Amino acid sequence: MVKQAPTVGRLLVMVGFALSCFGLLLFLWVAFGGPTPLKPQGYRFTTSFGEATQLAVEADVRISGVSVGKVKEITPNKSTGRSDTVIELEPRYAPLKRDTKAILRQKTLLGETYVELTPGTRGAGTVPEGGRLPAGQVSPTVELDEIFRAFDPRTRTAFQNWIQTLAVASDGRGRDISDALGNLAPFSQDTNELLRILNSQSATVRRLVRNGGEVFDALSERRGQLAGLITNGNRVFETTARRDAELADTFRILPTFQREATRTVRRLTTFADDTDPLIDQLRPAARQLSPTLIDLSALAPDLKALFRDLDPLITASRRGLPATERFLDDLKPFLGESDPVTRQLNPILDFLGMYRNEVGAFFANTVAATQASNIPPGGDVTTKVHYLRTTNPLNPEVLAVYPRRLSTNRSNPYPLPGAFNDIKDGLKVFEDRHCRNGLVPTLGGLGDTLSGLVPPALRANIVKFVFGGAIADVVAPPCTKQGQFTIGGKTTDFPQIGASTSATAGASRATTK
């Protein structure tokens, strides 16, 4: 035997073990309803019960199913034959209302009893600390054995047989009974809603019952058919019973189907809300579509003939499409070789595309100018001659050569696309600096030098038709400088075209700034 003084570590281990045992015992004591040691006393009141044999100390005290306190003392009163009971309430449920009523109830059939209290009314006042709830506010308790003693022997025997039969019927069905009890609350709510609806439709329900009686009368007159219906129904149920696994799978996937269906319906509702404005906008088009469909019915025979005649084309395409594919494959090298050429050609074509209206007018006017014809007087069709329509410009600048551009000159070597659309307001010029140089055309010295060459009558016509009647005041159109060209992202006063980087790129459209 080894004898030595305990160390500090061993003492701490023993103390910790003792405290853990004490804490565990205290937890079990409180968990099983025991009072907490050294806990201060709360709000208490006294009342009495006539049948408190099953009531125990630390039994629950409840209001509307919620635990609000405990039973602390139970003392038999020999003078009244009742049991005086001291009840302690939790602080948040205290104090007790004066008109509160109490009754003893059982949690289970095994006899576990608790005290049930009613909430009471707000203006009734409260029971003081240590006060007493009168016995008149304690409802009598009806025990289960008292109910059984009220039955006669025959009823007791029938009830006993019913209990034994119920035990046999519920053997192995504990899980089903538990599920049924668990679903009892939603079932009662749905039943209450159903009964409320039936109550609101009482007249209709009465007619249903009355018509149901007529239906049953008709069924009683056709017993053979009803028997056949029952027989066939029995076959249906037998077939359904043989497919219990499939039915179980159906009900198992039913919640998932319901969730997915709910999501789908919500999405459809959102889609309908979003498409409602579109439908409103499409209604005018739908009204216009109706005549189109009516006219299309007349076109239907031609379309039918077209589709019928497509058969030979489809037959021929079986050879034609592969040949076209081979042709396109052989065309790829040619297109690759034409890339350098198209790089130079595409900018030119794009630039000409900007002037497509002017180019079209040029060819149209060329045709109009060269197609003039006439038959000479006294001739016939064989002597028909063609002539060219021309108009010579007549202005002061054609009469002489000037060292500098006149202020009346409006020539433009680089007109913008569509420049002639504004000809009524005057053509815009490429350069407007000469418009301010003050140099105007004149007839010069026609007095003595050219008097023998230009007769006075010709001079008068020149002044009238060329100079507008006054030599010193030559009429000139407005002088407005045109905008700039924008080609390939570059802005310049006159067009500049370069080779594109690819066969499909080209000059962009010109815009006026």
TIBABA-776880 format. One record per residue (C-alpha): chain; y, z, x; residue in three letters. Coordinates in steps of 0.5 Angstrom, whole numbers, always signed. Each point is the difference from the previous one (the first is absolute). Example, Ala and Ser with C-alpha at 12.3 -4.5 7.8 and 13.67 -1.06 7.14 Angstrom:
% residues 2
PT chaine     y     z     x residu
PT      A    -9   +16   +25    Ala
PT      A    +7    -2    +2    Ser
This chain:
% residues 513
PT chaine     y     z     x residu
PT      A    +0    +0    +0    Met
PT      A    +7    -2    +3    Val
PT      A    +5    +5    -1    Lys
PT      A    +7    -3    +1    Gln
PT      A    +7    +1    -3    Ala
PT      A    +2    -6    -5    Pro
PT      A    +5    -5    +3    Thr
PT      A    +7    -2    -4    Val
PT      A    -3    -7    -1    Gly
PT      A    -6    +3    -4    Arg
PT      A    +4    +5    -4    Leu
PT      A    +4    -6    -2    Leu
PT      A    -6    -4    -2    Val
PT      A    -3    +6    -4    Met
PT      A    +7    +1    -3    Val
PT      A    +1    -7    -2    Gly
PT      A    -7    +0    -3    Phe
PT      A    +1    +6    -4    Ala
PT      A    +7    -3    -3    Leu
PT      A    -4    -7    -1    Ser
PT      A    -5    +4    -4    Cys
PT      A    +5    +4    -4    Phe
PT      A    +4    -7    -1    Gly
PT      A    -6    -3    -3    Leu
PT      A    -2    +6    -4    Leu
PT      A    +7    +0    -3    Leu
PT      A    +0    -8    -2    Phe
PT      A    -7    +1    -3    Leu
PT      A    +3    +6    -4    Trp
PT      A    +6    -4    -2    Val
PT      A    -4    -6    -2    Ala
PT      A    -4    +3    -5    Phe
PT      A    +6    +3    -3    Gly
PT      A    +1    +7    +3    Gly
PT      A    +7    +3    +1    Pro
PT      A    +3    -1    +6    Thr
PT      A    +1    +7    +4    Pro
PT      A    +7    +3    +1    Leu
PT      A    +3    -6    -5    Lys
PT      A    +6    +3    -4    Pro
PT      A    -2    +1    -7    Gln
PT      A    +3    -5    -4    Gly
PT      A    +3    +0    -8    Tyr
PT      A    -5    +3    -4    Arg
PT      A    -1    +2    -8    Phe
PT      A    -6    +3    -4    Thr
PT      A    -3    -3    -6    Thr
PT      A    -7    +2    -3    Ser
PT      A    -6    -4    -2    Phe
PT      A    -5    +2    -6    Gly
PT      A    -6    -4    +4    Glu
PT      A    +1    +0    +8    Ala
PT      A    -7    +1    +2    Thr
PT      A    +0    -6    +3    Gln
PT      A    +7    +1    +3    Leu
PT      A    +0    +2    +8    Ala
PT      A    +5    +2    +5    Val
PT      A    +3    -6    +3    Glu
PT      A    -1    -4    -5    Ala
PT      A    +4    -6    -1    Asp
PT      A    +6    +0    -5    Val
PT      A    +2    -7    -2    Arg
PT      A    +6    -4    -4    Ile
PT      A    -2    -7    -2    Ser
PT      A    -6    +0    +4    Gly
PT      A    +5    +2    +6    Val
PT      A    -2    +7    +4    Ser
PT      A    +6    +4    +0    Val
PT      A    -3    +7    +2    Gly
PT      A    -6    +5    +0    Lys
PT      A    -3    +6    -4    Val
PT      A    +1    +6    +4    Lys
PT      A    -2    +6    -4    Glu
PT      A    -5    +1    -6    Ile
PT      A    +0    +6    -3    Thr
PT      A    -4    +2    -6    Pro
PT      A    +4    +4    -6    Asn
PT      A    -5    +5    -3    Lys
PT      A    +6    +1    -6    Ser
PT      A    +0    -7    -2    Thr
PT      A    -6    -3    +3    Gly
PT      A    +3    -6    +3    Arg
PT      A    +1    -1    +8    Ser
PT      A    +7    +1    +3    Asp
PT      A    +1    -6    +5    Thr
PT      A    +6    +0    +5    Val
PT      A    +2    -7    +2    Ile
PT      A    +4    -2    +6    Glu
PT      A    +4    -7    +0    Leu
PT      A    +2    -4    +5    Glu
PT      A    +8    +0    +2    Pro
PT      A    +1    -7    -3    Arg
PT      A    -3    +2    -7    Tyr
PT      A    +3    +6    -1    Ala
PT      A    +3    +4    -4    Pro
PT      A    -5    -1    -6    Leu
PT      A    +3    -2    -7    Lys
PT      A    +0    +5    -6    Arg
PT      A    -3    -5    -5    Asp
PT      A    -6    -2    +5    Thr
PT      A    -7    +0    -3    Lys
PT      A    -6    +2    +4    Ala
PT      A    -7    -2    -1    Ile
PT      A    -7    +0    +4    Leu
PT      A    -3    -6    +2    Arg
PT      A    -7    -2    +4    Gln
PT      A    +0    -5    +5    Lys
PT      A    -7    -2    -1    Thr
PT      A    -6    +2    -4    Leu
PT      A    -2    +5    +5    Leu
PT      A    +5    +4    -2    Gly
PT      A    +6    +0    +5    Glu
PT      A    +6    +3    -4    Thr
PT      A    +7    -1    +2    Tyr
PT      A    +7    +2    -4    Val
PT      A    +3    -6    -3    Glu
PT      A    +8    +1    -2    Leu
PT      A    +5    -4    -4    Thr
PT      A    +6    -2    +3    Pro
PT      A    +5    +4    -5    Gly
PT      A    +7    -3    -2    Thr
PT      A    +6    +1    +4    Arg
PT      A    +4    +4    -5    Gly
PT      A    -5    +5    -1    Ala
PT      A    +2    +5    +6    Gly
PT      A    -5    +2    +5    Thr
PT      A    -5    +6    +1    Val
PT      A    +3    +5    +5    Pro
PT      A    -4    +2    +7    Glu
PT      A    -5    +4    -2    Gly
PT      A    +1    -1    -7    Gly
PT      A    -6    -1    -6    Arg
PT      A    -2    -6    -4    Leu
PT      A    -1    +2    -7    Pro
PT      A    -7    +0    -2    Ala
PT      A    +2    -4    -6    Gly
PT      A    +2    -6    +5    Gln
PT      A    -8    +0    +2    Val
PT      A    -4    -5    -3    Ser
PT      A    -7    +2    -2    Pro
PT      A    -5    -3    +4    Thr
PT      A    -6    -4    -3    Val
PT      A    -6    +1    +5    Glu
PT      A    -6    -6    +0    Leu
PT      A    -5    +5    -3    Asp
PT      A    +4    +2    -6    Glu
PT      A    +0    -7    -2    Ile
PT      A    -7    -1    +1    Phe
PT      A    -1    +7    -4    Arg
PT      A    +4    -3    -6    Ala
PT      A    -6    -6    +0    Phe
PT      A    -6    +2    -5    Asp
PT      A    -7    +0    +3    Pro
PT      A    -1    -8    -2    Arg
PT      A    +6    -2    +3    Thr
PT      A    -1    +4    +6    Arg
PT      A    -7    -3    +1    Thr
PT      A    +3    -7    -1    Ala
PT      A    +5    +1    +5    Phe
PT      A    -5    +2    +5    Gln
PT      A    -4    -6    -1    Asn
PT      A    +6    -4    +1    Trp
PT      A    +2    +3    +6    Ile
PT      A    -7    -1    +3    Gln
PT      A    +0    -7    -2    Thr
PT      A    +7    -1    +3    Leu
PT      A    -3    +3    +6    Ala
PT      A    -6    -5    +0    Val
PT      A    +5    -6    -1    Ala
PT      A    +5    +2    +5    Ser
PT      A    -5    +1    +6    Asp
PT      A    +2    -4    +6    Gly
PT      A    +6    -2    -4    Arg
PT      A    +5    +5    +4    Gly
PT      A    +4    -5    +3    Arg
PT      A    +1    -4    -6    Asp
PT      A    +2    +6    -4    Ile
PT      A    +5    +1    +6    Ser
PT      A    +2    -7    +0    Asp
PT      A    +1    +1    -8    Ala
PT      A    +4    +6    +0    Leu
PT      A    +4    -2    +6    Gly
PT      A    +2    -6    -4    Asn
PT      A    +1    +4    -7    Leu
PT      A    +8    +1    +2    Ala
PT      A    +1    -7    +0    Pro
PT      A    -4    -2    -6    Phe
PT      A    +3    +5    -4    Ser
PT      A    +7    -3    +2    Gln
PT      A    -3    -7    -2    Asp
PT      A    -3    +3    -7    Thr
PT      A    +7    +4    -1    Asn
PT      A    +4    -7    +1    Glu
PT      A    -6    -4    -4    Leu
PT      A    +1    +5    -6    Leu
PT      A    +7    +0    +0    Arg
PT      A    +0    -8    -1    Ile
PT      A    -5    +1    -5    Leu
PT      A    +5    +5    -4    Asn
PT      A    +6    -5    +1    Ser
PT      A    -5    -5    -3    Gln
PT      A    -3    +4    -6    Ser
PT      A    +1    -5    -5    Ala
PT      A    -4    -5    +4    Thr
PT      A    -5    +5    +2    Val
PT      A    -1    +1    -7    Arg
PT      A    -1    -7    -2    Arg
PT      A    -5    -1    +6    Leu
PT      A    -4    +6    -3    Val
PT      A    +0    -3    -7    Arg
PT      A    -2    -7    +3    Asn
PT      A    -5    +3    +4    Gly
PT      A    -3    +3    -6    Gly
PT      A    +0    -7    -3    Glu
PT      A    -3    -3    +7    Val
PT      A    -6    +6    -1    Phe
PT      A    -1    -2    -7    Asp
PT      A    -1    -8    +2    Ala
PT      A    -5    +2    +6    Leu
PT      A    -4    +5    -5    Ser
PT      A    -1    -7    -4    Glu
PT      A    -2    -4    +6    Arg
PT      A    -5    +5    +3    Arg
PT      A    -5    -5    +3    Gly
PT      A    +6    -3    +4    Gln
PT      A    +2    +7    +2    Leu
PT      A    -7    +1    +2    Ala
PT      A    +0    -6    +4    Gly
PT      A    +7    +2    +3    Leu
PT      A    -2    +7    +2    Ile
PT      A    -7    -3    +3    Thr
PT      A    +4    -6    +4    Asn
PT      A    +5    +6    +2    Gly
PT      A    -6    +4    +3    Asn
PT      A    -2    -6    +4    Arg
PT      A    +7    -1    +3    Val
PT      A    +0    +8    +2    Phe
PT      A    -7    -1    +3    Glu
PT      A    +2    -6    +4    Thr
PT      A    +7    +4    +2    Thr
PT      A    -4    +6    +2    Ala
PT      A    -5    -5    +5    Arg
PT      A    +7    -2    +3    Arg
PT      A    +2    +7    +1    Asp
PT      A    +1    -1    +8    Ala
PT      A    +5    -6    -2    Glu
PT      A    +4    +4    -5    Leu
PT      A    +0    +5    +5    Ala
PT      A    +3    -5    +5    Asp
PT      A    +5    -2    -5    Thr
PT      A    +3    +7    -2    Phe
PT      A    +0    +1    +8    Arg
PT      A    +4    -6    +1    Ile
PT      A    +4    +1    -6    Leu
PT      A    +6    +5    +3    Pro
PT      A    +1    -5    +5    Thr
PT      A    +0    -6    -5    Phe
PT      A    +5    +4    -4    Gln
PT      A    +5    +1    +6    Arg
PT      A    +0    -7    +3    Glu
PT      A    +1    -2    -8    Ala
PT      A    +6    +5    +0    Thr
PT      A    +3    -3    +6    Arg
PT      A    -1    -7    -2    Thr
PT      A    +3    +1    -7    Val
PT      A    +6    +3    +4    Arg
PT      A    +0    -6    +4    Arg
PT      A    +0    -4    -6    Leu
PT      A    +5    +4    -3    Thr
PT      A    +5    -1    +6    Thr
PT      A    -2    -7    +0    Phe
PT      A    +2    -1    -7    Ala
PT      A    +7    +4    +1    Asp
PT      A    +1    -4    +6    Asp
PT      A    -1    -7    -3    Thr
PT      A    +3    +1    -7    Asp
PT      A    +7    -2    +3    Pro
PT      A    -4    -6    +2    Leu
PT      A    -3    -2    -6    Ile
PT      A    +7    +1    -4    Asp
PT      A    +2    -5    +5    Gln
PT      A    -6    -5    -1    Leu
PT      A    +1    +0    -7    Arg
PT      A    +5    -6    +0    Pro
PT      A    -4    -4    +4    Ala
PT      A    -6    +2    -4    Ala
PT      A    +4    -3    -6    Arg
PT      A    +2    -6    +4    Gln
PT      A    -8    -1    +2    Leu
PT      A    -2    -1    -7    Ser
PT      A    +3    -7    -1    Pro
PT      A    -3    -1    +7    Thr
PT      A    -7    +2    -2    Leu
PT      A    +0    -4    -6    Ile
PT      A    +2    -6    +4    Asp
PT      A    -5    +1    +5    Leu
PT      A    -5    -1    -6    Ser
PT      A    +2    -7    +0    Ala
PT      A    -1    -1    +7    Leu
PT      A    -7    +3    +0    Ala
PT      A    -4    -6    -1    Pro
PT      A    +4    -3    +6    Asp
PT      A    -2    +6    +4    Leu
PT      A    -7    +0    -2    Lys
PT      A    +0    -8    +2    Ala
PT      A    +3    +2    +6    Leu
PT      A    -5    +5    +2    Phe
PT      A    -6    -4    -2    Arg
PT      A    +3    -6    +4    Asp
PT      A    +0    +5    +6    Leu
PT      A    -8    +0    +1    Asp
PT      A    +1    -7    +4    Pro
PT      A    +5    +3    +4    Leu
PT      A    -4    +6    +1    Ile
PT      A    -6    -5    +2    Thr
PT      A    +4    -4    +5    Ala
PT      A    +4    +6    +3    Ser
PT      A    -7    +2    +3    Arg
PT      A    +1    -5    +5    Arg
PT      A    +7    -1    +0    Gly
PT      A    +2    +8    +1    Leu
PT      A    -5    +0    +7    Pro
PT      A    +4    -7    +2    Ala
PT      A    +6    +3    -1    Thr
PT      A    -1    +6    +4    Glu
PT      A    -3    -4    +5    Arg
PT      A    +7    -4    +0    Phe
PT      A    +4    +6    +0    Leu
PT      A    -4    +3    +6    Asp
PT      A    +1    -7    +4    Asp
PT      A    +7    +0    -2    Leu
PT      A    +1    +7    +4    Lys
PT      A    +1    -3    +7    Pro
PT      A    +5    -5    -3    Phe
PT      A    +4    +5    -3    Leu
PT      A    +0    +4    +7    Gly
PT      A    +2    -6    +3    Glu
PT      A    +6    -2    -5    Ser
PT      A    +3    +7    +2    Asp
PT      A    +5    -2    +5    Pro
PT      A    +2    -6    -4    Val
PT      A    +1    +5    -6    Thr
PT      A    +4    +5    +4    Arg
PT      A    +5    -6    +1    Gln
PT      A    -1    -3    -7    Leu
PT      A    +1    +6    -4    Asn
PT      A    +7    +2    +2    Pro
PT      A    +2    -7    -2    Ile
PT      A    -3    +0    -7    Leu
PT      A    +2    +7    -1    Asp
PT      A    +7    -2    +2    Phe
PT      A    +0    -6    -5    Leu
PT      A    -3    +4    -5    Gly
PT      A    +6    +4    +0    Met
PT      A    +4    -7    -2    Tyr
PT      A    -6    -2    -5    Arg
PT      A    +6    -1    -5    Asn
PT      A    +4    -4    +4    Glu
PT      A    -6    -4    +3    Val
PT      A    -2    -2    -7    Gly
PT      A    +7    -2    -2    Ala
PT      A    +0    -5    +6    Phe
PT      A    -6    -3    -2    Phe
PT      A    +2    -1    -7    Ala
PT      A    +7    -2    +2    Asn
PT      A    -3    -5    +4    Thr
PT      A    -5    -3    -5    Val
PT      A    +6    +0    -5    Ala
PT      A    +5    -4    +5    Ala
PT      A    -5    -5    +2    Thr
PT      A    -3    -2    -7    Gln
PT      A    +6    -3    -3    Ala
PT      A    -1    -7    -2    Ser
PT      A    +4    -5    -4    Asn
PT      A    -1    -7    -2    Ile
PT      A    +6    -5    +2    Pro
PT      A    +4    -4    -6    Pro
PT      A    -4    -6    -2    Gly
PT      A    -6    +2    +3    Gly
PT      A    -7    +3    -2    Asp
PT      A    -5    +5    +2    Val
PT      A    -2    -4    +6    Thr
PT      A    +7    +0    +3    Thr
PT      A    +0    +8    -1    Lys
PT      A    +3    +3    +6    Val
PT      A    +0    +7    +3    His
PT      A    +6    +4    +3    Tyr
PT      A    +2    +6    +3    Leu
PT      A    +4    +5    -4    Arg
PT      A    +5    +3    +5    Thr
PT      A    +7    +4    +0    Thr
PT      A    +5    -1    +6    Asn
PT      A    +4    +7    +1    Pro
PT      A    +7    -1    -1    Leu
PT      A    +4    +5    +4    Asn
PT      A    +6    +1    +5    Pro
PT      A    -5    +1    +5    Glu
PT      A    -3    -7    +0    Val
PT      A    +7    -4    +1    Leu
PT      A    +0    +3    +7    Ala
PT      A    -3    +3    +6    Val
PT      A    +3    +7    +1    Tyr
PT      A    +0    +4    +7    Pro
PT      A    -2    +6    -4    Arg
PT      A    -3    +2    -6    Arg
PT      A    +5    +0    -6    Leu
PT      A    +1    +7    -4    Ser
PT      A    -3    -4    -6    Thr
PT      A    -7    -2    +3    Asn
PT      A    -5    +4    -3    Arg
PT      A    -6    -3    +3    Ser
PT      A    -7    +4    +1    Asn
PT      A    -5    -2    +5    Pro
PT      A    -5    +6    -2    Tyr
PT      A    +1    +2    -7    Pro
PT      A    -4    +6    -3    Leu
PT      A    -6    -1    -5    Pro
PT      A    +3    -1    -7    Gly
PT      A    +7    -2    +3    Ala
PT      A    +1    -5    -5    Phe
PT      A    -1    +4    -6    Asn
PT      A    +7    +3    +1    Asp
PT      A    +4    -7    +1    Ile
PT      A    +4    +1    -6    Lys
PT      A    +3    +6    +4    Asp
PT      A    +1    -4    +6    Gly
PT      A    -5    -1    +6    Leu
PT      A    +0    +5    +5    Lys
PT      A    +1    -2    +7    Val
PT      A    -3    +2    +7    Phe
PT      A    +6    +1    +4    Glu
PT      A    +6    +2    -4    Asp
PT      A    +5    +1    +6    Arg
PT      A    +3    -7    -1    His
PT      A    +2    +2    -7    Cys
PT      A    +6    +3    +3    Arg
PT      A    +2    -4    +6    Asn
PT      A    +5    -4    -5    Gly
PT      A    -2    -7    +2    Leu
PT      A    +1    -4    -6    Val
PT      A    -1    -8    -1    Pro
PT      A    +6    -5    +0    Thr
PT      A    +1    -7    -1    Leu
PT      A    +4    +0    +7    Gly
PT      A    +5    -5    +1    Gly
PT      A    -1    -6    -5    Leu
PT      A    +7    -1    -1    Gly
PT      A    +2    -6    +5    Asp
PT      A    -7    +0    +5    Thr
PT      A    -5    -1    -6    Leu
PT      A    +5    -3    -5    Ser
PT      A    -3    -7    +1    Gly
PT      A    -7    +2    +0    Leu
PT      A    +0    +5    -6    Val
PT      A    +4    -3    -6    Pro
PT      A    +4    +5    -4    Pro
PT      A    -5    +0    -6    Ala
PT      A    -6    +2    +4    Leu
PT      A    +4    +5    +3    Arg
PT      A    +2    +3    -7    Ala
PT      A    -8    +0    -2    Asn
PT      A    -2    +4    +7    Ile
PT      A    +5    +5    -2    Val
PT      A    -2    +0    -7    Lys
PT      A    -7    +0    +1    Phe
PT      A    -2    +3    +7    Val
PT      A    +6    +5    +1    Phe
PT      A    +0    +2    -8    Gly
PT      A    +8    -2    -1    Gly
PT      A    +3    +4    +6    Ala
PT      A    -1    -1    +7    Ile
PT      A    +3    +6    +2    Ala
PT      A    -4    +4    -4    Asp
PT      A    -7    -2    +0    Val
PT      A    -5    +4    -5    Val
PT      A    -6    +3    +4    Ala
PT      A    -6    +4    -3    Pro
PT      A    -1    +8    +1    Pro
PT      A    -2    +1    +8    Cys
PT      A    -5    +6    -1    Thr
PT      A    -5    +1    +6    Lys
PT      A    -7    +0    -2    Gln
PT      A    -5    +6    +2    Gly
PT      A    -5    +1    +5    Gln
PT      A    -8    -3    +1    Phe
PT      A    -5    +6    +0    Thr
PT      A    -6    -4    +3    Ile
PT      A    -6    +4    +4    Gly
PT      A    +4    +7    -1    Gly
PT      A    +6    -3    +4    Lys
PT      A    +7    -1    -3    Thr
PT      A    +4    -6    +3    Thr
PT      A    +5    -5    -2    Asp
PT      A    -4    -6    +0    Phe
PT      A    -8    -1    -1    Pro
PT      A    -4    +2    +6    Gln
PT      A    -8    -2    +0    Ile
PT      A    -5    +2    +5    Gly
PT      A    -7    -1    +0    Ala
PT      A    -4    +6    -4    Ser
PT      A    -5    +5    +3    Thr
PT      A    -6    -2    -4    Ser
PT      A    -1    -6    -5    Ala
PT      A    +2    +3    -6    Thr
PT      A    +6    +3    +2    Ala
PT      A    +7    -4    -1    Gly
PT      A    +7    +1    -1    Ala
PT      A    +2    +4    -5    Ser
PT      A    +5    -2    -6    Arg
PT      A    +7    +0    +2    Ala
PT      A    +5    +5    -4    Thr
PT      A    +7    +0    +0    Thr
PT      A    +4    +6    +2    Lys
